[in-house]
Amino acid sequence: MITEYQIKNFKCFADTGTVQLGAITVLLGRNNSGKSSLIQPLQMLAQTLAADDSTIQLATHEPHDFGGYFEWVHRGQVNRDFSCSFTIDQVTLASVSRTSQREKPRRYRLSLGLTFSLRRQVESQWLYLQRFKLKLDPLQESGEPMAWVIQLNHRRKPVAATFNNERIDVSGLEMINCLPATLKWDKPVSPFVSDYAVILPPHYFYSMDRPVRDALDMAMVEPMRPAIPRVLRSNERSPRSGGSTTHILAGLLRARTRRLKEWAEFQHYINRWFGSVAECFTGFDIEVVDESRELFALVGKDCTTGARVNLADMGFGIAQAFPIFVRLFYSWEGQIIVIEEPELHLNPAAQGMIFDAVVEYATQGRQIIVETHSEHFVLRMRRRSLEQPELRGLIRVHYVERHDNQSVLTPLPLTEEGRLDNWPMGFLNEAFAESVELLKQLDKREAE
């Protein structure tokens, strides 16, 4: 899980400072405040790691097009270096043991901090690893924590390094000789190999490929999901493989035919949320329209009329909410799920239901980032934090606003009383303000 995050010189952000992320991170702010821009550098790194072309240093055009460097560097100043830092935490490794053969390997919790910088020149630009911080905390009572910090230049050569806050010689630096003499790596130390230049570090970056890739596995739920088609054509993609909303829904026929047990769990899950909780429809299933052409429809039983209906006929709100639940179900532990504007076209009760679904999967190991303007989403979050106090340790809330032509973040800590400290004056205050004006007009009418 990514626990800390910082970007410099990206769009409306000169420097975010260190942003704390939780299992549930909620981004609040007015339109055009910079909420979406905050997540986009992580999205660029994620789509770079997923790219088919191994020569791409930073995938800024596919599948999501961020434009050229001059379009997203802060204030269009191409002489600035863009940088992105993040810390991966809570990864368990069993890779270090005592040099004595009688001792079993020790299990450590990994904390990995990386800072990437993009340097722009007249005709080229390249992304390079600027700072590398590795910390191993023993999970047993015995054992000392180990921490390395290595500073690099743009050629990925170390210029400074410390181990447990003590300087070490950077000449010929290798991870194998960074360990204390009493410890050894359990697996042979070999150069780190990656096809992706975005995480191609020096040879002392030991076996960190998998944690980085896992931590940057990102799924997006875009705002303004399209209407559910009346008839879908099946594709070969699993709903887990991501892509647009239409691609995800088109993969449901394969999911039904290839994984029967999982499909039964998915049906129960959809019926629980949209039947028992939302009271929209139950009896969710797939109806094959044309087997030879693999055409199918998503159907259910209307909770009000009891009639069998196509989900395309159940209102645009269903089309907005349904992909969110599909994405959550077909996610996996450790994956980042970014949900933009989950409240669109939903009634207040359904907006609160989205938060409950987010909690269900965040407590199962997903990391979920929600960008929202929904007062009802926030109210449900506050209420649940009182009903389930353990949730406060999972939730981080940030308010994004513009100051002096750049965006700044303010953390809003969730208190034991269910309040959000540092709440910005006037934000989400429109309903109250309208009520006050309404009462004034009523008083004025009665006075007349």
N, C-alpha and C positions, 0 to 999 in steps of 0.2 A: 504494500500500500504506500502511496505517496503521502508523506506526512507534512512536508514543507516544500514551498515552491516560491520562486522569485523570477521575475523577468525585468529586463532593462532594455529601453529603447525599442519598444514594440507598439506601433500605432499610437494610441492616446496615453500610453504609460512610459514615463521617463524611467521610473524605478518603483516597482510595487512594494519594495521591502519584503521581508520574509512573511509569506502568507501561510497560515496554519490550515491544513486540510484534514478533514476527518472522514470517517466512514460515510457520513452524510455531510456534504458541504452545500450550503444555500447561499446563492448570490442574489442580493437585492439591489435595486436602484432604478432610477427613472430611465426612460428610453434614451438611447445614445449616450449612456453614461460610461460604457466600456465593459459591461459584464461579459459579452461574448468574446471580446478581444482578450480578456484575461485567460481564457482556456485555449485559444487558438495556437499558441506556441507548442503546447503539449500535443495538440491535434496534428501539427506539422511533423513533430518527431514520431508520433504514432503511425502516420501514414507513410513516413519514410521507411520505417522498419517493416511495414507490410508491403512495400513496393516490390514489383517483379524485377525491375531494372536495378541491378546491384551497383551501377555506376552513379546513381543519383545520390548526391550528398544530402540534399534536403528537398523533400517532395513538397513543393509549394503550389503545384498546379493540379494534381490528381490524387484522390478523387475530388477533393475540395480545392477550389482555385483561390489562393490568397493573393495572386498577382505577383508583380515583380518586387524586388527588394525596395526600390524607391517608393512603392505604394504602401508598404507596411512598416518601414523603419520610422521611428518617432519623428514626427514633423517633416518627413521626407528628407532628412539630413543623411545622405548616403555615406558621409564620412564617419558616421557613428558606428560602433560595433554593437550588434545585437547580442544579448546573452540570455540564457535560460538556465536556471539552477533548480534542482529538485533533490529531495532526499527520499530514498526508499527504505522502509523500516518493516520490522516484524516478519522478516524472512528467516526461516530456520535452516541452518546448515549443519551437516555432520561431516566436517572436512579436516579438523585439526585434532591431533592426539599428541601425547607425550612421546618423547624419543624412546622411553623405556617400553619394551615390547609387552610388558605385563599390564599396561594400562589401556583401557578401551578408548576409542575415539570420543572426543567431547562434542557435544552439540552446542552450537552458538547461534545467537540471534544476530542477523546481519542488519546493519544500517549503512547504506551506501549513498553518499552525496556526490552529485555530478554537476559541474558547471560547463555548459557548452557556449562558445562564442562564435559568432559569424562575422568574419572580417571581409569588408568590401574593398575591392580595388577597382581600378579604372575598367579593366576588361574581365575581371573574374572575381569570384568570392568563394570562400571555403569555410566550412564549419569545423571547428576543432575543439577537443577536450581541453579546457583551461585549468580545471581544478578537480581533483579526485580525492574523496574522503571516504575511508572504509573503517568501520568500527565493528568489532566482534565482541558481543557480550555473552559470557558463559551462562547457560541455562541451569547449570548445577550450582550449588552453594560454593563449592571450591572453584578456583580459577580466577584469573585476572582479566579484565577487559583489555582488548588490544585495539589501538586506533592509529591509522596512518593518514597523513594529509600530504598530498603531493601536488605541487604547483608546476604547471607546464607552460612552455611557450607555444607559439602557433605552429611549430614544427613537431609538437608532441614530445619534446625533450624536457626532462625534469630540470627545473631550476632551483627548487627548494623542496625539502621533505622532512617530515618529523614522524617519529614513532612514540606514542604516548607522551606527546608534547616535548620530546627531546629530538634535537636535530640529528639527522643521519646523512651520511655521504651519498650524494646523488650519482656519483660516477659508478657505472656498472650496476645501477640499481635494479634489483629483481625482487619479486615478492618472496621468493624462496629464502633470500638472505635478510628479509625484513623481519622474519619470525625470530623470537628469542631462541637461544641454543637448546632450550629444554623442550621445544615444540617442533613438530614437523607437519607438513601437509600429508594427508592420507593418500591422495592421488598424485601421480607424477605431475610436476609443474611443467606445463608446456605453454608456448605463446598463445595468447588470446587470439582467436581467429573469427572474423566476422566478414560477411560479404558487404556489409553496410557501413559506409564511411562515417555515418553519423555517430556510430559507437565503436569506431576502430581506434582503440587506445594503444598505448605502448605495451610491451611484453610483460610488464610487471602487474598489469591489470588482470588479476588471476581469476579465471572461471566465473566472471560476473555477467556473461552474456545472457543466460536464462533469466536471472532476476530482473535485468533491465527490460528485456522484451516482455516479460509477464507484467511488470508494473506499468508499461506503456501500451498494454493491450486495451484499446479504447473503442467503445461503441457509442454512436451518436443517435439520439432521437431528435430529429430536426423539428423546428417550429412549423406550424401549418402543414400537418400531415395531410396527404391527399385523401379524397373520399375513397371508401372501400369499393373496389370494382364489383359490379354485379356478377361478373364471371372472370375468374383468374386463370391464366395459363401456367401450368406447373413448370418449374425450372429445376435444375440439378443441385441448386444451392441449399444447404441447410439453413434454417432460420438463425443458427449460431454464427453463420459466416458474415453477417452484417450486410451492409449495403443500404439502399433506400427502403422506405416502408413497403413499396410495392414488391421489391425483391424478397423481402422477409416474408410477406404474406404468401407470395407465390411458392415459397419453399415448404409451406405447411403440408401439401399433399405428400411430398416425399417423407416428411417427418411422420406422417400418419401411417404410411405403408411400411416403413423400415424400422421403426422403433415403437412397437405396439404398447409396451408397458409405459414408456415415457409419454406417449400420446394420451393414454388413459389418465395419467397424472396431469397433463396439460388441460384436458377437458374438465377435470375436477376443479382445477385452479381457476379456469375461466368462468365456470359456472358458479363458483363460490363468490368471486368478486362481482360479476355482472348480474348474478341471480340473487344470492342471499344478501349481499351488501348493497349493491346499486339498484336492485329490483328492476333491471332492464330486460334481460333475457336469460333463459336457462336452456339446458339440453343442447349446448353448443356442439356442432359437428361439421363435417365436410360433406357436401353433396356433389357427386360426380355428374357433370353435365354432359360431357362427351369423352368417353374413355379413350377412344383412338387418338384424339388430339390433346388429351390430358387437360381438359377444361373442367373447372370445378367452382363451386360457390361456397361461401361461408354462411351457415344457417344456424338458427336457434329458435326457441319458442318464446314468443312475447309474453312477459310476465303479466301484462294487463289483459290481453285478449285470449291468450293461450294458443294463438295461431302460429303455425310454422312460417317464419319469415326469413328473407335474405337480410344479412346484416347491413347491406347497402341501403335498405329501406328503413333503417332504425334511427336515422338522424345523423347529422354531421358530428355531434358530440361523441358518438360511439367511434366514429372514424378517427377522432383525435386521441381517445383514451386507449382503444384496443391495441394499437402498435406499442404503446408504452408497456403494457402487460406482457405482450409477446416478447419484447426485448428483455424484460426482466427475467422471465421464465427461462429463456434460452441463453442466459449469461452464465458465467462460471466464476468460481471463487478467484478473487484477485483482480477481476476485470474492472476497468473504469467505465461507468455508464454516465454519459452527459445527457441530461434531459432539459431541453429548452422550451420554455413556456408551456408547461404541462397543463395549465388551466384553460387553454383556449377552447372556447365553445362548450365549456362544462359548467354545470350548475354548482353552487357553493358546496353542496354535500359531496359531489363527485370530485371537486378539487381537494377536499379533505381526505377523500378515499385514496387519492394518488399518494399523499404523504404516508398513509398506512402501508401501502404496497412498497414504497421505498424503504420503510423501516424493516419490513419482512426480509428483504434481500440484503440490506446493509448488515443486518445481524447474522447473515449467512456468508459473510466474507466479501461481498461486493463493495466497491467504492463508488458512491453515487454523488454526482454534482448536479444540482438543480438551479437553473436560472429562472427566476420567476418574479412576477408582479402581484401574485395572488395573496390578498389579505387572508383568505380562507385557508390557504396552505399554511401560512405562518401561524394562524390561530390554532390549527390542528396540531402543529408542531409544538407550540407552547403547552397546549392541553396535555398532549401525550408525555411531555417531559415531566409534568406533575404526576401523572398516573404511573409512569415508568421512569423513575429517577435515573436508572442506569443509562437511559438514552442521552443524557446530557454529556456523557463522556464520548459519545459518538458524533455529536453534532457540532459543526462550526458554521457560523453565520457571518457574512461580510457584506457591508454596504459599499457600493461603488458610486462615486459622484465625481463631477468635473469641478476643478479649481484651476484658475489661471491657464486655461486651454490644455490641461492634462488631467488624467484620471487618478484618483487616490482611493485607497481602500481603508475602511474603518471596521475593525472587528466588533461584532455585537455579541458579547458573551451571554449565554443563556443561564440565568440565575436559578437558584433553588425555588424561587417563587414563580418561575415561569415567565419572568420578564426578560427582555433583551436590553442589556445595558448599552449606553451610548446611542440610543435610538435617535435618528435624525429628526429634527423639528419639522413637522408638517408632512413627513413621508407616510403614505397610505392613510392620510387624514381626510381624504376627500369626502368619504361617506359621512363622517362626523360633521364636517364643515357644511355639507349640503343639508343635514338634519337641522343644524343651528339656523341656517337661513330659512328653512321651511317653517320652523317654529316662529321666527320673527315675522314672516309673512302672515301666519295664522293669527298671531297676536295683533298685528296691524289691522287685519280684517275685522277681528272682534271689536277693536277699539272704534272702528268706524261705525 
